[in-house]
């Protein structure tokens, strides 16, 4: 019996090339979408920490008729060390507050984080996540510098 090579089942080079091109197109579309979702998750975590600080500050203001100043964890506003821990933000250094008795601004800075994945928040300054919030709940994309609080300007440069 003789063997016919045309009856063998295999992928041709053209078929493999088409599959590689399809995978490359899917990767080119999917990777930017995934990166955008990760960035939004990082920003959401920073905003959640700032909301926690704002809530603690409002409770402190209700009891003492003034806002606390200084480090959020040692300012006496009732926050524990674990209240501000997260996946991308962690440690006392990333959350800071500035202000006075009538106004404050809290800031979450990805570059100052000690979280296990902090390198995913700020990779050489490219993906820096920095958010700030004032006593009115106004979130900003950036640091407290120049944030207006009740008619005053904190740390204006």
Chimera marker file (.cmm) of the C-alpha trace (Angstrom):
<marker_set name="trace">
<marker id="1" x="0.000" y="0.000" z="0.000" r="1" g="1" b="0" radius="0.5"/>
<marker id="2" x="1.253" y="3.341" z="-0.760" r="1" g="1" b="0" radius="0.5"/>
<marker id="3" x="0.799" y="6.372" z="1.497" r="1" g="1" b="0" radius="0.5"/>
<marker id="4" x="-0.734" y="9.636" z="0.275" r="1" g="1" b="0" radius="0.5"/>
<marker id="5" x="0.774" y="12.715" z="1.938" r="1" g="1" b="0" radius="0.5"/>
<marker id="6" x="-2.272" y="14.839" z="1.150" r="1" g="1" b="0" radius="0.5"/>
<marker id="7" x="-4.453" y="12.885" z="3.556" r="1" g="1" b="0" radius="0.5"/>
<marker id="8" x="-2.373" y="13.886" z="6.589" r="1" g="1" b="0" radius="0.5"/>
<marker id="9" x="-4.043" y="16.337" z="9.006" r="1" g="1" b="0" radius="0.5"/>
<marker id="10" x="-1.887" y="19.306" z="10.098" r="1" g="1" b="0" radius="0.5"/>
<marker id="11" x="-1.933" y="23.072" z="10.373" r="1" g="1" b="0" radius="0.5"/>
<marker id="12" x="-0.495" y="25.020" z="7.520" r="1" g="1" b="0" radius="0.5"/>
<marker id="13" x="1.801" y="27.964" z="8.016" r="1" g="1" b="0" radius="0.5"/>
<marker id="14" x="-0.937" y="30.335" z="6.842" r="1" g="1" b="0" radius="0.5"/>
<marker id="15" x="-3.400" y="28.988" z="9.412" r="1" g="1" b="0" radius="0.5"/>
<marker id="16" x="-0.847" y="29.429" z="12.210" r="1" g="1" b="0" radius="0.5"/>
<marker id="17" x="-0.101" y="32.968" z="11.017" r="1" g="1" b="0" radius="0.5"/>
<marker id="18" x="-3.802" y="33.865" z="11.093" r="1" g="1" b="0" radius="0.5"/>
<marker id="19" x="-4.099" y="32.585" z="14.687" r="1" g="1" b="0" radius="0.5"/>
<marker id="20" x="-1.029" y="34.575" z="15.768" r="1" g="1" b="0" radius="0.5"/>
<marker id="21" x="-2.421" y="37.742" z="14.168" r="1" g="1" b="0" radius="0.5"/>
<marker id="22" x="-5.796" y="37.284" z="15.900" r="1" g="1" b="0" radius="0.5"/>
<marker id="23" x="-4.105" y="36.806" z="19.293" r="1" g="1" b="0" radius="0.5"/>
<marker id="24" x="-1.952" y="39.906" z="18.708" r="1" g="1" b="0" radius="0.5"/>
<marker id="25" x="-5.007" y="42.028" z="17.858" r="1" g="1" b="0" radius="0.5"/>
<marker id="26" x="-6.858" y="40.818" z="20.952" r="1" g="1" b="0" radius="0.5"/>
<marker id="27" x="-3.831" y="41.598" z="23.136" r="1" g="1" b="0" radius="0.5"/>
<marker id="28" x="-3.469" y="45.055" z="21.582" r="1" g="1" b="0" radius="0.5"/>
<marker id="29" x="-7.086" y="45.833" z="22.448" r="1" g="1" b="0" radius="0.5"/>
<marker id="30" x="-7.292" y="44.083" z="25.831" r="1" g="1" b="0" radius="0.5"/>
<marker id="31" x="-4.117" y="45.245" z="27.566" r="1" g="1" b="0" radius="0.5"/>
<marker id="32" x="-4.958" y="48.995" z="27.517" r="1" g="1" b="0" radius="0.5"/>
<marker id="33" x="-8.461" y="48.235" z="28.792" r="1" g="1" b="0" radius="0.5"/>
<marker id="34" x="-7.057" y="46.172" z="31.651" r="1" g="1" b="0" radius="0.5"/>
<marker id="35" x="-4.494" y="48.850" z="32.502" r="1" g="1" b="0" radius="0.5"/>
<marker id="36" x="-7.249" y="51.462" z="32.690" r="1" g="1" b="0" radius="0.5"/>
<marker id="37" x="-9.252" y="49.308" z="35.087" r="1" g="1" b="0" radius="0.5"/>
<marker id="38" x="-6.223" y="48.804" z="37.342" r="1" g="1" b="0" radius="0.5"/>
<marker id="39" x="-5.590" y="52.565" z="37.418" r="1" g="1" b="0" radius="0.5"/>
<marker id="40" x="-9.213" y="53.184" z="38.414" r="1" g="1" b="0" radius="0.5"/>
<marker id="41" x="-8.888" y="50.566" z="41.184" r="1" g="1" b="0" radius="0.5"/>
<marker id="42" x="-5.784" y="52.316" z="42.517" r="1" g="1" b="0" radius="0.5"/>
<marker id="43" x="-7.513" y="55.685" z="42.458" r="1" g="1" b="0" radius="0.5"/>
<marker id="44" x="-10.602" y="54.221" z="44.152" r="1" g="1" b="0" radius="0.5"/>
<marker id="45" x="-8.480" y="52.812" z="46.966" r="1" g="1" b="0" radius="0.5"/>
<marker id="46" x="-6.849" y="56.201" z="47.523" r="1" g="1" b="0" radius="0.5"/>
<marker id="47" x="-10.255" y="57.920" z="47.520" r="1" g="1" b="0" radius="0.5"/>
<marker id="48" x="-11.652" y="55.368" z="49.994" r="1" g="1" b="0" radius="0.5"/>
<marker id="49" x="-8.779" y="56.069" z="52.403" r="1" g="1" b="0" radius="0.5"/>
<marker id="50" x="-9.378" y="59.805" z="52.074" r="1" g="1" b="0" radius="0.5"/>
<marker id="51" x="-13.082" y="59.292" z="52.722" r="1" g="1" b="0" radius="0.5"/>
<marker id="52" x="-12.182" y="57.411" z="55.903" r="1" g="1" b="0" radius="0.5"/>
<marker id="53" x="-10.031" y="60.330" z="57.037" r="1" g="1" b="0" radius="0.5"/>
<marker id="54" x="-12.773" y="62.840" z="56.191" r="1" g="1" b="0" radius="0.5"/>
<marker id="55" x="-15.375" y="60.859" z="58.131" r="1" g="1" b="0" radius="0.5"/>
<marker id="56" x="-13.067" y="60.664" z="61.159" r="1" g="1" b="0" radius="0.5"/>
<marker id="57" x="-12.368" y="64.394" z="60.885" r="1" g="1" b="0" radius="0.5"/>
<marker id="58" x="-16.085" y="65.216" z="60.763" r="1" g="1" b="0" radius="0.5"/>
<marker id="59" x="-16.695" y="63.136" z="63.892" r="1" g="1" b="0" radius="0.5"/>
<marker id="60" x="-13.774" y="64.895" z="65.611" r="1" g="1" b="0" radius="0.5"/>
<marker id="61" x="-15.179" y="68.290" z="64.566" r="1" g="1" b="0" radius="0.5"/>
<marker id="62" x="-18.625" y="67.392" z="65.932" r="1" g="1" b="0" radius="0.5"/>
<marker id="63" x="-17.091" y="66.676" z="69.347" r="1" g="1" b="0" radius="0.5"/>
<marker id="64" x="-14.415" y="69.401" z="69.546" r="1" g="1" b="0" radius="0.5"/>
<marker id="65" x="-15.692" y="72.186" z="67.216" r="1" g="1" b="0" radius="0.5"/>
<marker id="66" x="-12.410" y="72.102" z="65.308" r="1" g="1" b="0" radius="0.5"/>
<marker id="67" x="-10.506" y="69.822" z="62.947" r="1" g="1" b="0" radius="0.5"/>
<marker id="68" x="-7.436" y="67.868" z="64.032" r="1" g="1" b="0" radius="0.5"/>
<marker id="69" x="-4.100" y="68.563" z="62.397" r="1" g="1" b="0" radius="0.5"/>
<marker id="70" x="-1.031" y="66.421" z="61.848" r="1" g="1" b="0" radius="0.5"/>
<marker id="71" x="-0.582" y="62.756" z="61.053" r="1" g="1" b="0" radius="0.5"/>
<marker id="72" x="-3.995" y="61.096" z="60.517" r="1" g="1" b="0" radius="0.5"/>
<marker id="73" x="-3.055" y="58.138" z="62.738" r="1" g="1" b="0" radius="0.5"/>
<marker id="74" x="-1.767" y="60.207" z="65.665" r="1" g="1" b="0" radius="0.5"/>
<marker id="75" x="-4.025" y="63.267" z="65.416" r="1" g="1" b="0" radius="0.5"/>
<marker id="76" x="-6.610" y="61.802" z="67.776" r="1" g="1" b="0" radius="0.5"/>
<marker id="77" x="-9.366" y="61.353" z="65.187" r="1" g="1" b="0" radius="0.5"/>
<marker id="78" x="-9.869" y="57.705" z="66.080" r="1" g="1" b="0" radius="0.5"/>
<marker id="79" x="-8.103" y="55.993" z="63.185" r="1" g="1" b="0" radius="0.5"/>
<marker id="80" x="-6.207" y="52.746" z="63.722" r="1" g="1" b="0" radius="0.5"/>
<marker id="81" x="-3.192" y="51.701" z="61.664" r="1" g="1" b="0" radius="0.5"/>
<marker id="82" x="-5.230" y="49.147" z="59.758" r="1" g="1" b="0" radius="0.5"/>
<marker id="83" x="-7.956" y="51.653" z="58.807" r="1" g="1" b="0" radius="0.5"/>
<marker id="84" x="-5.803" y="53.025" z="56.002" r="1" g="1" b="0" radius="0.5"/>
<marker id="85" x="-4.144" y="49.812" z="54.799" r="1" g="1" b="0" radius="0.5"/>
<marker id="86" x="-4.879" y="48.525" z="51.346" r="1" g="1" b="0" radius="0.5"/>
<marker id="87" x="-3.519" y="46.663" z="48.391" r="1" g="1" b="0" radius="0.5"/>
<marker id="88" x="-1.741" y="49.603" z="46.774" r="1" g="1" b="0" radius="0.5"/>
<marker id="89" x="-1.586" y="52.076" z="49.682" r="1" g="1" b="0" radius="0.5"/>
<marker id="90" x="-0.234" y="51.236" z="53.126" r="1" g="1" b="0" radius="0.5"/>
<marker id="91" x="1.715" y="52.682" z="56.016" r="1" g="1" b="0" radius="0.5"/>
<marker id="92" x="1.424" y="55.994" z="57.799" r="1" g="1" b="0" radius="0.5"/>
<marker id="93" x="3.521" y="57.924" z="55.261" r="1" g="1" b="0" radius="0.5"/>
<marker id="94" x="1.127" y="57.861" z="52.300" r="1" g="1" b="0" radius="0.5"/>
<marker id="95" x="-1.767" y="59.710" z="53.997" r="1" g="1" b="0" radius="0.5"/>
<marker id="96" x="-1.038" y="63.220" z="55.221" r="1" g="1" b="0" radius="0.5"/>
<marker id="97" x="-3.159" y="66.111" z="56.461" r="1" g="1" b="0" radius="0.5"/>
<marker id="98" x="-2.637" y="69.845" z="56.437" r="1" g="1" b="0" radius="0.5"/>
<marker id="99" x="-4.878" y="72.561" z="57.763" r="1" g="1" b="0" radius="0.5"/>
<marker id="100" x="-6.048" y="74.362" z="60.836" r="1" g="1" b="0" radius="0.5"/>
<marker id="101" x="-8.968" y="74.299" z="63.285" r="1" g="1" b="0" radius="0.5"/>
<marker id="102" x="-11.506" y="75.376" z="60.643" r="1" g="1" b="0" radius="0.5"/>
<marker id="103" x="-10.278" y="73.597" z="57.516" r="1" g="1" b="0" radius="0.5"/>
<marker id="104" x="-8.176" y="70.626" z="56.445" r="1" g="1" b="0" radius="0.5"/>
<marker id="105" x="-6.924" y="68.814" z="53.392" r="1" g="1" b="0" radius="0.5"/>
<marker id="106" x="-5.924" y="65.149" z="53.383" r="1" g="1" b="0" radius="0.5"/>
<marker id="107" x="-3.728" y="63.658" z="50.693" r="1" g="1" b="0" radius="0.5"/>
<marker id="108" x="-2.978" y="60.096" z="49.585" r="1" g="1" b="0" radius="0.5"/>
<marker id="109" x="0.346" y="59.783" z="47.789" r="1" g="1" b="0" radius="0.5"/>
<marker id="110" x="1.215" y="56.562" z="45.978" r="1" g="1" b="0" radius="0.5"/>
<marker id="111" x="4.933" y="57.320" z="45.948" r="1" g="1" b="0" radius="0.5"/>
<marker id="112" x="5.017" y="57.393" z="49.769" r="1" g="1" b="0" radius="0.5"/>
<marker id="113" x="3.211" y="54.093" z="50.234" r="1" g="1" b="0" radius="0.5"/>
<marker id="114" x="4.753" y="51.048" z="51.894" r="1" g="1" b="0" radius="0.5"/>
<marker id="115" x="2.206" y="48.511" z="50.615" r="1" g="1" b="0" radius="0.5"/>
<marker id="116" x="3.467" y="45.251" z="49.109" r="1" g="1" b="0" radius="0.5"/>
<marker id="117" x="2.258" y="46.465" z="45.710" r="1" g="1" b="0" radius="0.5"/>
<marker id="118" x="3.218" y="50.138" z="46.039" r="1" g="1" b="0" radius="0.5"/>
<marker id="119" x="5.561" y="49.709" z="43.090" r="1" g="1" b="0" radius="0.5"/>
<marker id="120" x="2.431" y="49.202" z="40.982" r="1" g="1" b="0" radius="0.5"/>
<marker id="121" x="1.140" y="52.609" z="42.072" r="1" g="1" b="0" radius="0.5"/>
<marker id="122" x="4.211" y="54.606" z="41.136" r="1" g="1" b="0" radius="0.5"/>
<marker id="123" x="6.542" y="53.014" z="38.639" r="1" g="1" b="0" radius="0.5"/>
<marker id="124" x="9.214" y="55.661" z="38.070" r="1" g="1" b="0" radius="0.5"/>
<marker id="125" x="6.628" y="58.437" z="38.304" r="1" g="1" b="0" radius="0.5"/>
<marker id="126" x="4.627" y="57.166" z="35.340" r="1" g="1" b="0" radius="0.5"/>
<marker id="127" x="1.559" y="55.818" z="37.131" r="1" g="1" b="0" radius="0.5"/>
<marker id="128" x="1.609" y="58.067" z="40.181" r="1" g="1" b="0" radius="0.5"/>
<marker id="129" x="-1.699" y="58.086" z="42.024" r="1" g="1" b="0" radius="0.5"/>
<marker id="130" x="-2.141" y="61.196" z="44.146" r="1" g="1" b="0" radius="0.5"/>
<marker id="131" x="-5.533" y="62.318" z="45.410" r="1" g="1" b="0" radius="0.5"/>
<marker id="132" x="-6.614" y="64.926" z="47.942" r="1" g="1" b="0" radius="0.5"/>
<marker id="133" x="-9.852" y="65.811" z="49.724" r="1" g="1" b="0" radius="0.5"/>
<marker id="134" x="-10.914" y="68.797" z="51.812" r="1" g="1" b="0" radius="0.5"/>
<marker id="135" x="-13.443" y="69.153" z="54.616" r="1" g="1" b="0" radius="0.5"/>
<marker id="136" x="-16.227" y="69.753" z="52.071" r="1" g="1" b="0" radius="0.5"/>
<marker id="137" x="-15.609" y="66.370" z="50.456" r="1" g="1" b="0" radius="0.5"/>
<marker id="138" x="-14.156" y="67.821" z="47.260" r="1" g="1" b="0" radius="0.5"/>
<marker id="139" x="-11.866" y="65.212" z="45.716" r="1" g="1" b="0" radius="0.5"/>
<marker id="140" x="-9.000" y="66.384" z="43.540" r="1" g="1" b="0" radius="0.5"/>
<marker id="141" x="-6.547" y="64.620" z="41.307" r="1" g="1" b="0" radius="0.5"/>
<marker id="142" x="-3.353" y="65.966" z="42.815" r="1" g="1" b="0" radius="0.5"/>
<marker id="143" x="-1.751" y="67.066" z="46.064" r="1" g="1" b="0" radius="0.5"/>
<marker id="144" x="-3.106" y="69.420" z="48.715" r="1" g="1" b="0" radius="0.5"/>
<marker id="145" x="-0.904" y="72.254" z="47.468" r="1" g="1" b="0" radius="0.5"/>
<marker id="146" x="-3.154" y="75.027" z="46.288" r="1" g="1" b="0" radius="0.5"/>
<marker id="147" x="-6.354" y="73.424" z="47.594" r="1" g="1" b="0" radius="0.5"/>
<marker id="148" x="-8.806" y="76.073" z="48.704" r="1" g="1" b="0" radius="0.5"/>
<marker id="149" x="-10.551" y="75.351" z="51.986" r="1" g="1" b="0" radius="0.5"/>
<marker id="150" x="-13.189" y="77.748" z="53.288" r="1" g="1" b="0" radius="0.5"/>
<marker id="151" x="-11.708" y="80.705" z="51.503" r="1" g="1" b="0" radius="0.5"/>
<marker id="152" x="-8.103" y="80.029" z="52.507" r="1" g="1" b="0" radius="0.5"/>
<marker id="153" x="-5.366" y="78.385" z="50.556" r="1" g="1" b="0" radius="0.5"/>
<marker id="154" x="-3.320" y="75.622" z="52.166" r="1" g="1" b="0" radius="0.5"/>
<marker id="155" x="0.308" y="75.230" z="51.145" r="1" g="1" b="0" radius="0.5"/>
<marker id="156" x="-0.118" y="77.399" z="48.082" r="1" g="1" b="0" radius="0.5"/>
<marker id="157" x="3.053" y="77.644" z="46.057" r="1" g="1" b="0" radius="0.5"/>
<link id1="1" id2="2" r="1" g="1" b="0" radius="0.2"/>
<link id1="2" id2="3" r="1" g="1" b="0" radius="0.2"/>
<link id1="3" id2="4" r="1" g="1" b="0" radius="0.2"/>
<link id1="4" id2="5" r="1" g="1" b="0" radius="0.2"/>
<link id1="5" id2="6" r="1" g="1" b="0" radius="0.2"/>
<link id1="6" id2="7" r="1" g="1" b="0" radius="0.2"/>
<link id1="7" id2="8" r="1" g="1" b="0" radius="0.2"/>
<link id1="8" id2="9" r="1" g="1" b="0" radius="0.2"/>
<link id1="9" id2="10" r="1" g="1" b="0" radius="0.2"/>
<link id1="10" id2="11" r="1" g="1" b="0" radius="0.2"/>
<link id1="11" id2="12" r="1" g="1" b="0" radius="0.2"/>
<link id1="12" id2="13" r="1" g="1" b="0" radius="0.2"/>
<link id1="13" id2="14" r="1" g="1" b="0" radius="0.2"/>
<link id1="14" id2="15" r="1" g="1" b="0" radius="0.2"/>
<link id1="15" id2="16" r="1" g="1" b="0" radius="0.2"/>
<link id1="16" id2="17" r="1" g="1" b="0" radius="0.2"/>
<link id1="17" id2="18" r="1" g="1" b="0" radius="0.2"/>
<link id1="18" id2="19" r="1" g="1" b="0" radius="0.2"/>
<link id1="19" id2="20" r="1" g="1" b="0" radius="0.2"/>
<link id1="20" id2="21" r="1" g="1" b="0" radius="0.2"/>
<link id1="21" id2="22" r="1" g="1" b="0" radius="0.2"/>
<link id1="22" id2="23" r="1" g="1" b="0" radius="0.2"/>
<link id1="23" id2="24" r="1" g="1" b="0" radius="0.2"/>
<link id1="24" id2="25" r="1" g="1" b="0" radius="0.2"/>
<link id1="25" id2="26" r="1" g="1" b="0" radius="0.2"/>
<link id1="26" id2="27" r="1" g="1" b="0" radius="0.2"/>
<link id1="27" id2="28" r="1" g="1" b="0" radius="0.2"/>
<link id1="28" id2="29" r="1" g="1" b="0" radius="0.2"/>
<link id1="29" id2="30" r="1" g="1" b="0" radius="0.2"/>
<link id1="30" id2="31" r="1" g="1" b="0" radius="0.2"/>
<link id1="31" id2="32" r="1" g="1" b="0" radius="0.2"/>
<link id1="32" id2="33" r="1" g="1" b="0" radius="0.2"/>
<link id1="33" id2="34" r="1" g="1" b="0" radius="0.2"/>
<link id1="34" id2="35" r="1" g="1" b="0" radius="0.2"/>
<link id1="35" id2="36" r="1" g="1" b="0" radius="0.2"/>
<link id1="36" id2="37" r="1" g="1" b="0" radius="0.2"/>
<link id1="37" id2="38" r="1" g="1" b="0" radius="0.2"/>
<link id1="38" id2="39" r="1" g="1" b="0" radius="0.2"/>
<link id1="39" id2="40" r="1" g="1" b="0" radius="0.2"/>
<link id1="40" id2="41" r="1" g="1" b="0" radius="0.2"/>
<link id1="41" id2="42" r="1" g="1" b="0" radius="0.2"/>
<link id1="42" id2="43" r="1" g="1" b="0" radius="0.2"/>
<link id1="43" id2="44" r="1" g="1" b="0" radius="0.2"/>
<link id1="44" id2="45" r="1" g="1" b="0" radius="0.2"/>
<link id1="45" id2="46" r="1" g="1" b="0" radius="0.2"/>
<link id1="46" id2="47" r="1" g="1" b="0" radius="0.2"/>
<link id1="47" id2="48" r="1" g="1" b="0" radius="0.2"/>
<link id1="48" id2="49" r="1" g="1" b="0" radius="0.2"/>
<link id1="49" id2="50" r="1" g="1" b="0" radius="0.2"/>
<link id1="50" id2="51" r="1" g="1" b="0" radius="0.2"/>
<link id1="51" id2="52" r="1" g="1" b="0" radius="0.2"/>
<link id1="52" id2="53" r="1" g="1" b="0" radius="0.2"/>
<link id1="53" id2="54" r="1" g="1" b="0" radius="0.2"/>
<link id1="54" id2="55" r="1" g="1" b="0" radius="0.2"/>
<link id1="55" id2="56" r="1" g="1" b="0" radius="0.2"/>
<link id1="56" id2="57" r="1" g="1" b="0" radius="0.2"/>
<link id1="57" id2="58" r="1" g="1" b="0" radius="0.2"/>
<link id1="58" id2="59" r="1" g="1" b="0" radius="0.2"/>
<link id1="59" id2="60" r="1" g="1" b="0" radius="0.2"/>
<link id1="60" id2="61" r="1" g="1" b="0" radius="0.2"/>
<link id1="61" id2="62" r="1" g="1" b="0" radius="0.2"/>
<link id1="62" id2="63" r="1" g="1" b="0" radius="0.2"/>
<link id1="63" id2="64" r="1" g="1" b="0" radius="0.2"/>
<link id1="64" id2="65" r="1" g="1" b="0" radius="0.2"/>
<link id1="65" id2="66" r="1" g="1" b="0" radius="0.2"/>
<link id1="66" id2="67" r="1" g="1" b="0" radius="0.2"/>
<link id1="67" id2="68" r="1" g="1" b="0" radius="0.2"/>
<link id1="68" id2="69" r="1" g="1" b="0" radius="0.2"/>
<link id1="69" id2="70" r="1" g="1" b="0" radius="0.2"/>
<link id1="70" id2="71" r="1" g="1" b="0" radius="0.2"/>
<link id1="71" id2="72" r="1" g="1" b="0" radius="0.2"/>
<link id1="72" id2="73" r="1" g="1" b="0" radius="0.2"/>
<link id1="73" id2="74" r="1" g="1" b="0" radius="0.2"/>
<link id1="74" id2="75" r="1" g="1" b="0" radius="0.2"/>
<link id1="75" id2="76" r="1" g="1" b="0" radius="0.2"/>
<link id1="76" id2="77" r="1" g="1" b="0" radius="0.2"/>
<link id1="77" id2="78" r="1" g="1" b="0" radius="0.2"/>
<link id1="78" id2="79" r="1" g="1" b="0" radius="0.2"/>
<link id1="79" id2="80" r="1" g="1" b="0" radius="0.2"/>
<link id1="80" id2="81" r="1" g="1" b="0" radius="0.2"/>
<link id1="81" id2="82" r="1" g="1" b="0" radius="0.2"/>
<link id1="82" id2="83" r="1" g="1" b="0" radius="0.2"/>
<link id1="83" id2="84" r="1" g="1" b="0" radius="0.2"/>
<link id1="84" id2="85" r="1" g="1" b="0" radius="0.2"/>
<link id1="85" id2="86" r="1" g="1" b="0" radius="0.2"/>
<link id1="86" id2="87" r="1" g="1" b="0" radius="0.2"/>
<link id1="87" id2="88" r="1" g="1" b="0" radius="0.2"/>
<link id1="88" id2="89" r="1" g="1" b="0" radius="0.2"/>
<link id1="89" id2="90" r="1" g="1" b="0" radius="0.2"/>
<link id1="90" id2="91" r="1" g="1" b="0" radius="0.2"/>
<link id1="91" id2="92" r="1" g="1" b="0" radius="0.2"/>
<link id1="92" id2="93" r="1" g="1" b="0" radius="0.2"/>
<link id1="93" id2="94" r="1" g="1" b="0" radius="0.2"/>
<link id1="94" id2="95" r="1" g="1" b="0" radius="0.2"/>
<link id1="95" id2="96" r="1" g="1" b="0" radius="0.2"/>
<link id1="96" id2="97" r="1" g="1" b="0" radius="0.2"/>
<link id1="97" id2="98" r="1" g="1" b="0" radius="0.2"/>
<link id1="98" id2="99" r="1" g="1" b="0" radius="0.2"/>
<link id1="99" id2="100" r="1" g="1" b="0" radius="0.2"/>
<link id1="100" id2="101" r="1" g="1" b="0" radius="0.2"/>
<link id1="101" id2="102" r="1" g="1" b="0" radius="0.2"/>
<link id1="102" id2="103" r="1" g="1" b="0" radius="0.2"/>
<link id1="103" id2="104" r="1" g="1" b="0" radius="0.2"/>
<link id1="104" id2="105" r="1" g="1" b="0" radius="0.2"/>
<link id1="105" id2="106" r="1" g="1" b="0" radius="0.2"/>
<link id1="106" id2="107" r="1" g="1" b="0" radius="0.2"/>
<link id1="107" id2="108" r="1" g="1" b="0" radius="0.2"/>
<link id1="108" id2="109" r="1" g="1" b="0" radius="0.2"/>
<link id1="109" id2="110" r="1" g="1" b="0" radius="0.2"/>
<link id1="110" id2="111" r="1" g="1" b="0" radius="0.2"/>
<link id1="111" id2="112" r="1" g="1" b="0" radius="0.2"/>
<link id1="112" id2="113" r="1" g="1" b="0" radius="0.2"/>
<link id1="113" id2="114" r="1" g="1" b="0" radius="0.2"/>
<link id1="114" id2="115" r="1" g="1" b="0" radius="0.2"/>
<link id1="115" id2="116" r="1" g="1" b="0" radius="0.2"/>
<link id1="116" id2="117" r="1" g="1" b="0" radius="0.2"/>
<link id1="117" id2="118" r="1" g="1" b="0" radius="0.2"/>
<link id1="118" id2="119" r="1" g="1" b="0" radius="0.2"/>
<link id1="119" id2="120" r="1" g="1" b="0" radius="0.2"/>
<link id1="120" id2="121" r="1" g="1" b="0" radius="0.2"/>
<link id1="121" id2="122" r="1" g="1" b="0" radius="0.2"/>
<link id1="122" id2="123" r="1" g="1" b="0" radius="0.2"/>
<link id1="123" id2="124" r="1" g="1" b="0" radius="0.2"/>
<link id1="124" id2="125" r="1" g="1" b="0" radius="0.2"/>
<link id1="125" id2="126" r="1" g="1" b="0" radius="0.2"/>
<link id1="126" id2="127" r="1" g="1" b="0" radius="0.2"/>
<link id1="127" id2="128" r="1" g="1" b="0" radius="0.2"/>
<link id1="128" id2="129" r="1" g="1" b="0" radius="0.2"/>
<link id1="129" id2="130" r="1" g="1" b="0" radius="0.2"/>
<link id1="130" id2="131" r="1" g="1" b="0" radius="0.2"/>
<link id1="131" id2="132" r="1" g="1" b="0" radius="0.2"/>
<link id1="132" id2="133" r="1" g="1" b="0" radius="0.2"/>
<link id1="133" id2="134" r="1" g="1" b="0" radius="0.2"/>
<link id1="134" id2="135" r="1" g="1" b="0" radius="0.2"/>
<link id1="135" id2="136" r="1" g="1" b="0" radius="0.2"/>
<link id1="136" id2="137" r="1" g="1" b="0" radius="0.2"/>
<link id1="137" id2="138" r="1" g="1" b="0" radius="0.2"/>
<link id1="138" id2="139" r="1" g="1" b="0" radius="0.2"/>
<link id1="139" id2="140" r="1" g="1" b="0" radius="0.2"/>
<link id1="140" id2="141" r="1" g="1" b="0" radius="0.2"/>
<link id1="141" id2="142" r="1" g="1" b="0" radius="0.2"/>
<link id1="142" id2="143" r="1" g="1" b="0" radius="0.2"/>
<link id1="143" id2="144" r="1" g="1" b="0" radius="0.2"/>
<link id1="144" id2="145" r="1" g="1" b="0" radius="0.2"/>
<link id1="145" id2="146" r="1" g="1" b="0" radius="0.2"/>
<link id1="146" id2="147" r="1" g="1" b="0" radius="0.2"/>
<link id1="147" id2="148" r="1" g="1" b="0" radius="0.2"/>
<link id1="148" id2="149" r="1" g="1" b="0" radius="0.2"/>
<link id1="149" id2="150" r="1" g="1" b="0" radius="0.2"/>
<link id1="150" id2="151" r="1" g="1" b="0" radius="0.2"/>
<link id1="151" id2="152" r="1" g="1" b="0" radius="0.2"/>
<link id1="152" id2="153" r="1" g="1" b="0" radius="0.2"/>
<link id1="153" id2="154" r="1" g="1" b="0" radius="0.2"/>
<link id1="154" id2="155" r="1" g="1" b="0" radius="0.2"/>
<link id1="155" id2="156" r="1" g="1" b="0" radius="0.2"/>
<link id1="156" id2="157" r="1" g="1" b="0" radius="0.2"/>
</marker_set>
